[in-house]
Amino acid sequence: MDQLESHSSPLGHLAVVGAGPGAHDLITVRGRRLLRAAQLLLHPVGCGAALLGEAPALTERWCDEGQPELLQRALAAAQAGRRVVWLLTGEAIDGGRLPALRAACAAASLRLTVVPGVGVAALGSGGPLEGRRILVTRARHQAAETCALLEDRGALALTMPTLAVVPPPDPAPLLSAVGALGSYQRLILTSANAVTALAQTLEQLGLDARVLAGVEVCAVGPATAARLQQLGVRADRVATDHRAEGLLALLPATLVRGERVLLLRAARARELLPDTLRLRGAQVDVVTAYVTTLPPPEQWQAGLAALRARQVDAVLFTSASTVEHFSRIVGAELSALLTGLTVAAIGPLTAAACRALGLRVAVSPPSFTLPALVGALEQHFTACEPTAPSVARAH
């Protein structure tokens, strides 16, 4: 049994786990076991999101930016009986930080467990994104899919959630509209978040997907249709173009006058879709299904620290909202933080939001999907002159 996992000794204990280059699949089995038991985790700037996700028992997480007080805080936590794991990447565990940690643990009468990791030299056998650190700005509950796509191509995915999805401040209009779904001829859902809001509202009302019988369901984007499928609902019309224009092209140019259409969407959105449908003869009820807001600082501080430490190669934006919220978080640092980095935007609206802030968009795929965005990013780096990715300069 590992020292960290033995609770019979009166001594406190701290485990140092080698994170290798920071990827979840380049950590030892023993290191992963210790990580999964950790209550307090200290991790380096730019540590991969999937690796941090290997610690389900966490009650607290600290980003190691070289703060001098961090060691004493970690020692105090270990002395108090908390299971403390300190992740170190690359050369740090090979000697740079370890002597000081050994001495401090000895002075504090703490037992130290050291589990070496996989070295940076282990990299080099994956896709063209190998070793690149890619910052994902999606909401935390949506980031896993993007991170998986990136890591499948050898990248180290970092997360910096720039928005959180919350219910509308006044739920009454949504409850009323969903409760009267049977009175509409069409239901339009503009995002997977709108589908989630629909599902939660149906549950709150004690209803299920059967209320959609006889209602034509339209989805903007394949991801929205896929989320509907999880509810047992097959979308009748799916726009592959993730914009209002895509759905409008699929709908009749002239609707039956007075046809009732329910549009569930975010609080802030373009008016092109409802305005055009009204011109075509429909009666459109636009209802706020969710609101996007800034997440708490603890969700985005590690990503910001990685940007400041120049340990990011590219930043992915998946909506205009992620761009706007990113700008609000970084403020006057925007230009300085993104200088020299590759900016990737999922579609023209997102790219336009980037350019409105003076950012140069280097990657924007013709198909507005996550796989297309990641594929375009991979092609971009393949076409570039070979340069050492940030994982090589992170030490």
C-alpha positions in Angstrom: 0.0 0.0 0.0 1.3 3.5 -0.8 2.4 5.6 2.1 -0.2 8.2 1.2 -2.9 5.6 1.3 -2.0 4.3 4.8 -3.9 6.2 7.5 -2.6 4.2 10.5 0.5 6.4 11.1 0.3 9.5 13.2 2.6 11.3 10.8 1.1 13.6 8.1 2.1 12.9 4.6 2.5 14.6 1.2 2.8 12.9 -2.2 4.8 14.4 -5.1 3.6 12.9 -8.4 5.5 13.3 -11.6 3.0 14.6 -14.2 5.4 14.1 -17.1 4.5 16.7 -19.7 1.0 17.2 -18.1 -1.1 14.7 -20.1 -3.5 12.3 -18.4 -2.3 9.3 -20.4 1.4 10.0 -19.5 1.1 9.4 -15.8 2.0 6.2 -14.0 -0.7 3.9 -12.6 0.6 4.6 -9.0 0.6 8.3 -9.7 -3.0 8.1 -10.9 -4.1 6.1 -7.9 -2.6 8.8 -5.6 -4.2 11.6 -7.6 -7.6 10.0 -7.4 -7.4 9.9 -3.6 -6.2 13.5 -3.3 -8.2 16.0 -1.3 -5.9 18.9 -2.0 -4.1 19.2 -5.3 -1.3 21.5 -6.2 -0.7 21.6 -10.0 1.6 23.4 -12.3 0.6 26.2 -14.7 -0.6 24.7 -17.9 -1.4 21.2 -16.6 -3.8 19.3 -18.9 -7.5 19.5 -18.1 -8.0 15.7 -18.4 -5.2 15.1 -15.9 -6.8 17.5 -13.4 -10.0 15.6 -13.9 -8.4 12.4 -12.5 -8.9 13.8 -9.0 -12.6 13.3 -8.1 -12.2 13.5 -4.3 -10.8 17.0 -4.4 -12.1 19.6 -2.0 -9.5 22.2 -3.0 -7.1 22.9 -5.9 -4.2 25.4 -6.0 -2.3 26.5 -9.1 1.5 26.4 -8.5 2.9 29.7 -9.9 5.9 29.6 -7.8 4.3 31.5 -4.8 6.7 31.3 -1.9 3.9 30.8 0.6 2.5 27.8 -1.2 4.9 25.3 0.4 4.0 26.3 3.9 0.3 26.2 3.1 0.7 22.7 1.7 2.7 21.5 4.7 0.1 22.8 7.1 -2.7 21.1 5.1 -0.8 17.8 5.3 -0.2 18.2 9.0 -3.9 18.7 9.4 -4.5 15.3 8.0 -5.6 16.2 4.4 -4.4 14.0 1.5 -2.1 16.4 -0.3 -0.7 15.7 -3.8 1.7 18.0 -5.5 2.0 17.5 -9.3 5.4 18.4 -10.8 6.2 18.3 -14.5 9.4 17.5 -16.3 12.6 18.7 -14.8 11.1 19.9 -11.6 10.7 16.4 -10.2 14.1 15.3 -11.6 15.8 17.6 -9.1 14.7 21.2 -9.4 12.0 21.3 -6.7 12.5 18.0 -4.9 15.4 18.7 -2.6 13.6 21.7 -1.0 10.4 19.6 -0.7 12.3 16.8 1.0 13.9 19.2 3.5 10.7 20.9 4.3 8.8 17.7 4.9 11.6 16.4 7.2 11.5 19.6 9.2 7.7 19.4 9.5 7.8 15.7 10.5 5.9 14.8 7.4 6.3 11.6 5.4 7.0 12.2 1.7 6.0 9.9 -1.1 7.6 10.5 -4.5 6.3 8.9 -7.7 8.3 9.8 -10.8 6.4 10.5 -14.0 6.9 10.0 -17.7 9.5 12.4 -19.2 9.0 14.9 -21.9 11.1 12.7 -24.2 8.2 10.3 -24.3 6.5 12.7 -26.6 6.8 12.5 -30.4 4.6 9.6 -31.5 1.2 11.3 -31.8 -0.5 13.7 -34.3 0.9 17.0 -35.5 -0.7 18.6 -32.5 1.8 16.6 -30.4 2.9 18.5 -27.3 0.9 21.7 -28.2 -0.9 23.3 -25.4 -4.4 24.4 -26.5 -6.6 26.6 -24.3 -10.3 25.7 -24.4 -12.6 28.6 -23.4 -16.0 26.7 -23.4 -18.2 26.4 -20.3 -16.8 23.8 -17.9 -19.7 21.4 -18.4 -19.0 21.4 -22.2 -15.2 21.4 -22.3 -14.7 17.6 -21.9 -15.6 16.8 -25.5 -13.3 19.4 -26.9 -10.4 18.3 -24.7 -10.8 14.7 -25.8 -10.7 15.7 -29.4 -7.5 17.6 -28.8 -5.8 15.0 -26.7 -6.6 12.3 -29.3 -4.3 14.3 -31.6 -1.5 14.5 -29.0 -2.3 18.0 -27.6 -2.4 19.0 -24.0 -5.8 20.6 -23.5 -6.0 23.4 -20.9 -9.3 24.8 -19.7 -10.3 28.4 -19.1 -14.1 28.5 -18.8 -15.1 31.9 -19.9 -18.8 31.5 -19.3 -21.3 29.7 -17.1 -24.8 28.7 -18.2 -27.5 29.6 -15.6 -31.4 29.6 -15.7 -33.1 32.8 -16.7 -33.8 35.2 -13.7 -37.5 35.0 -14.4 -38.4 31.3 -15.1 -42.1 32.0 -15.6 -42.1 32.6 -19.4 -40.1 29.4 -20.0 -42.4 27.4 -17.8 -45.5 28.8 -19.5 -44.2 28.2 -23.0 -43.0 24.6 -22.4 -46.3 23.9 -20.6 -48.1 24.9 -23.8 -45.9 23.2 -26.3 -48.8 21.4 -27.8 -50.2 24.7 -29.1 -47.2 25.3 -31.3 -46.6 24.0 -34.8 -42.8 24.3 -34.6 -40.2 24.3 -31.9 -36.8 25.8 -32.7 -33.8 25.1 -30.5 -30.6 27.0 -31.2 -28.1 25.1 -29.0 -27.5 22.1 -26.8 -27.9 24.4 -23.8 -31.4 25.2 -25.0 -32.2 21.5 -25.2 -30.9 21.0 -21.7 -33.1 23.9 -20.5 -36.1 22.3 -22.2 -35.4 18.9 -20.6 -35.1 20.5 -17.1 -38.3 22.5 -17.6 -40.2 19.4 -18.8 -39.0 17.5 -15.7 -40.0 20.5 -13.5 -43.5 20.4 -15.0 -43.8 16.6 -14.7 -43.9 16.3 -18.5 -41.8 14.3 -21.0 -41.1 14.3 -24.7 -44.6 13.1 -25.5 -45.8 16.7 -25.4 -43.9 17.2 -28.7 -46.2 14.9 -30.6 -47.4 16.8 -33.7 -44.8 19.6 -33.2 -42.0 20.0 -35.8 -38.7 20.2 -34.0 -35.9 22.2 -35.6 -32.3 22.2 -34.4 -29.5 24.6 -35.2 -26.4 22.5 -35.5 -25.7 18.8 -35.2 -24.7 19.1 -31.5 -28.2 20.4 -30.8 -29.8 17.5 -32.6 -27.5 15.0 -30.8 -28.6 16.4 -27.5 -32.2 16.1 -28.5 -31.5 12.4 -29.5 -30.4 11.8 -25.9 -33.9 12.8 -24.8 -35.4 10.4 -27.3 -36.4 13.2 -29.7 -35.5 13.1 -33.3 -35.2 16.6 -34.9 -37.3 17.0 -38.0 -34.9 19.6 -39.5 -31.3 20.1 -38.7 -29.2 23.0 -39.9 -25.6 21.9 -40.4 -24.7 25.6 -40.5 -24.6 26.7 -36.9 -26.3 29.9 -37.6 -29.8 31.3 -38.1 -29.1 31.4 -41.8 -28.7 27.7 -42.0 -32.1 26.9 -40.5 -33.8 29.6 -42.5 -32.6 27.9 -45.7 -34.3 24.7 -44.6 -37.7 26.3 -43.7 -40.4 27.2 -46.2 -40.1 30.6 -47.8 -43.7 31.2 -46.9 -45.3 29.9 -43.8 -49.0 29.4 -43.0 -50.0 32.8 -41.7 -50.4 32.7 -38.0 -48.4 29.5 -37.6 -47.1 29.4 -34.0 -43.4 29.0 -33.6 -41.6 28.7 -30.2 -37.9 29.7 -30.3 -35.9 28.7 -27.2 -32.5 30.4 -27.0 -30.0 32.4 -25.0 -30.9 35.7 -23.5 -28.7 37.6 -26.0 -28.9 36.5 -29.6 -29.3 37.9 -33.1 -32.9 38.8 -34.2 -32.4 37.5 -37.7 -34.2 34.2 -37.2 -37.4 35.5 -35.4 -37.6 38.6 -37.6 -37.4 36.6 -40.8 -40.0 34.0 -39.7 -42.4 36.8 -38.9 -41.9 38.3 -42.3 -42.8 34.8 -43.7 -46.1 34.9 -41.8 -45.3 33.1 -38.5 -46.3 34.1 -35.0 -43.0 33.7 -33.1 -42.6 33.5 -29.4 -39.0 34.1 -28.4 -38.3 32.7 -24.9 -35.1 32.9 -22.9 -34.1 29.4 -22.0 -30.8 30.2 -20.3 -28.4 33.0 -19.6 -24.6 33.0 -20.0 -22.6 34.8 -17.3 -19.0 34.9 -16.1 -17.9 31.8 -14.1 -16.3 32.2 -10.7 -12.6 33.1 -10.8 -11.4 29.7 -9.5 -12.6 28.2 -12.8 -10.5 30.5 -15.1 -7.5 31.5 -13.0 -5.3 28.5 -13.9 -5.9 29.2 -17.6 -5.1 32.9 -17.2 -1.9 31.9 -15.4 -0.9 29.6 -18.2 -1.4 32.5 -20.7 0.7 34.9 -18.6 3.5 32.2 -18.3 3.5 31.9 -22.1 2.6 28.2 -21.8 -0.1 28.2 -24.5 0.2 27.7 -28.2 -3.4 28.3 -29.3 -6.7 29.5 -28.0 -10.0 28.0 -29.1 -13.1 30.1 -29.2 -16.4 28.2 -29.9 -18.9 31.1 -29.8 -19.0 34.9 -29.9 -20.0 34.7 -26.2 -16.7 32.9 -25.3 -14.8 35.7 -27.1 -16.7 38.5 -25.3 -16.4 36.9 -21.9 -12.7 36.1 -22.4 -12.2 39.8 -23.2 -14.0 40.8 -20.0 -11.8 38.4 -17.9 -8.4 39.5 -19.3 -9.3 43.2 -19.7 -6.4 45.3 -20.9 -4.1 42.3 -21.1 -6.0 40.9 -24.1 -3.5 41.9 -26.9 -0.4 41.1 -24.8 -1.6 37.7 -23.8 -2.6 36.6 -27.3 0.4 38.0 -29.2 2.2 35.2 -30.9 -0.5 32.6 -30.2 -2.8 30.9 -32.7 -6.4 32.1 -32.4 -8.9 29.5 -33.7 -12.6 30.4 -34.1 -15.4 27.9 -34.9 -17.3 29.9 -37.4 -17.8 33.4 -39.0 -19.7 34.9 -36.1 -17.1 33.8 -33.6 -14.3 35.0 -35.9 -16.1 38.4 -36.4 -16.2 38.8 -32.6 -12.5 38.1 -32.4 -11.7 40.6 -35.1 -13.9 43.2 -33.5 -11.4 43.1 -30.6 -8.4 43.4 -32.9 -7.5 39.7 -32.8 -6.1 38.0 -35.8 -7.9 34.7 -36.5 -5.5 32.1 -37.9 -7.9 29.1 -38.0 -11.6 29.1 -38.9 -12.9 25.9 -40.6 -15.5 25.9 -43.4 -17.7 23.5 -41.4 -18.8 24.9 -38.0 -18.2 21.9 -35.8 -15.8 21.0 -33.1 -14.1 18.1 -35.1 -13.7 20.5 -38.0 -12.2 23.2 -35.8 -9.7 20.7 -34.2 -8.9 19.3 -37.6 -8.2 22.8 -39.0 -6.0 23.6 -36.1 -4.0 20.4 -36.7 -3.6 21.3 -40.4 -2.5 24.8 -39.4 0.3 23.6 -37.2 1.3 21.0 -39.8 1.6 23.7 -42.4 3.7 26.0 -40.2 7.4 25.8 -40.0 8.5 23.3 -37.3 8.7 25.1 -34.0 9.2 23.7 -30.5 5.8 23.5 -28.8 5.3 25.2 -25.5 5.6 22.0 -23.6 9.3 22.1 -24.4 9.7 25.6 -23.0 7.5 25.1 -20.0 10.5 24.6 -17.7 
